[in-house]
C-alpha cells in the first residue's frame, strides 16, 4: 500500500504534454477516403430472390429446412417495413445479391460443374 502511494505521488505531480515531432519526409500523410456510397435504386432495394435466398440460407444454417422456410417468408414480409427488421432484411438481400453477382462474374457455377465432371 505504501509503495502504491509512492508511485501515485511520483506521477501525479508531473505534467505531461504531447507535441508533434517534425520529420522530413512526413511519416504519415492524410489522404481523403473515397466515397463508397451508391445512389443506385437497385442496390438500395435488392430483388425478392436475393432476399428470399439470403434469409432462407441464414435460417437453414441456424435451424434447418423448417426455419429456412420461415425466415425466407418472414424476410419477404419484412422487406417493405421501416425500422430495424426491414433494414436488416434489405441488408441481407444486398449481401446475397452482391455474392450472386460475384459468383456470376467469376463463373463459379461453370467451374463447379467442370470440377465435378472431372471426377467421372
C-alpha positions in Angstrom: 0.0 0.0 0.0 2.9 2.4 0.9 4.6 1.6 -2.5 1.4 2.2 -4.4 1.0 5.6 -2.7 4.6 6.5 -3.5 4.1 5.6 -7.2 0.9 7.7 -7.3 2.6 10.6 -5.7 5.5 10.5 -8.1 3.3 10.6 -11.2 0.5 12.8 -10.0 2.7 15.9 -9.7 4.1 15.7 -13.3 2.5 17.5 -16.2 2.9 15.5 -19.4 2.3 17.2 -22.8 2.5 15.8 -26.3 3.9 17.7 -29.2 4.3 16.6 -32.7 7.8 15.7 -33.8 8.8 17.2 -37.1 10.0 14.7 -39.7 11.2 15.0 -43.2 9.6 13.4 -45.2 6.4 13.0 -43.3 5.8 9.6 -41.8 2.1 9.5 -42.4 0.2 11.6 -44.9 -3.6 12.1 -44.6 -5.5 11.3 -47.7 -9.2 11.6 -48.2 -11.2 8.4 -48.3 -13.2 7.6 -51.4 -17.0 7.8 -51.2 -18.3 4.3 -51.4 -22.0 5.2 -51.2 -24.1 4.3 -54.2 -27.2 6.1 -55.3 -28.5 3.1 -57.3 -32.0 2.2 -56.5 -31.2 -1.4 -57.3 -28.6 -1.5 -54.5 -31.0 0.1 -52.0 -33.8 -2.3 -52.7 -32.5 -5.8 -53.6 -34.6 -8.2 -55.6 -37.1 -10.5 -54.0 -35.0 -13.5 -55.0 -31.9 -12.2 -53.2 -33.9 -11.5 -50.0 -35.6 -15.0 -50.1 -32.3 -16.8 -50.7 -30.3 -14.8 -48.2 -32.9 -15.1 -45.4 -33.6 -18.7 -46.2 -29.9 -19.6 -46.2 -29.5 -17.9 -42.8 -32.5 -19.8 -41.4 -31.2 -23.1 -42.8 -27.8 -22.6 -41.2 -29.4 -21.8 -37.8 -32.3 -24.3 -37.7 -32.7 -26.4 -40.8 -35.3 -26.5 -43.5 -38.3 -25.5 -41.5 -36.6 -22.4 -40.1 -35.3 -21.7 -43.6 -38.8 -21.6 -44.9 -40.0 -19.3 -42.1 -37.1 -16.9 -42.4 -37.5 -16.7 -46.2 -41.2 -15.9 -45.9 -40.5 -13.5 -42.9 -37.8 -11.8 -44.9 -40.2 -11.3 -47.8 -42.7 -9.8 -45.4 -40.2 -7.6 -43.6 -38.6 -6.1 -46.8 -41.3 -3.5 -47.1 -41.2 -2.5 -43.4 -39.4 0.5 -42.0 -37.1 0.1 -38.9 -34.6 -2.5 -37.9 -36.4 -5.5 -39.3 -36.7 -4.0 -42.8 -33.2 -2.6 -42.8 -31.6 -5.9 -41.7 -33.7 -7.8 -44.3 -32.7 -5.5 -47.1 -29.0 -5.7 -45.9 -29.2 -9.5 -46.2 -30.7 -9.1 -49.6 -27.9 -6.7 -50.7 -25.2 -9.1 -49.4 -26.8 -12.0 -51.2 -27.2 -10.0 -54.4 -23.5 -9.0 -54.3 -22.4 -12.6 -53.6 -24.5 -13.8 -56.6 -23.1 -11.1 -58.9 -19.6 -12.0 -57.8 -20.2 -15.7 -58.4 -21.6 -14.9 -61.8 -18.6 -12.8 -62.7 -16.2 -15.5 -61.6 -18.2 -18.2 -63.4 -18.3 -20.3 -60.2 -21.2 -22.5 -61.4 -19.2 -23.4 -64.6 -16.1 -24.1 -62.5 -18.1 -26.3 -60.1 -19.6 -28.3 -63.0 -16.2 -28.7 -64.5 -14.6 -30.0 -61.3 -17.4 -32.4 -60.7 -17.3 -33.7 -64.3 -13.5 -34.2 -63.9 -14.2 -36.8 -61.2 -16.0 -39.1 -63.6 
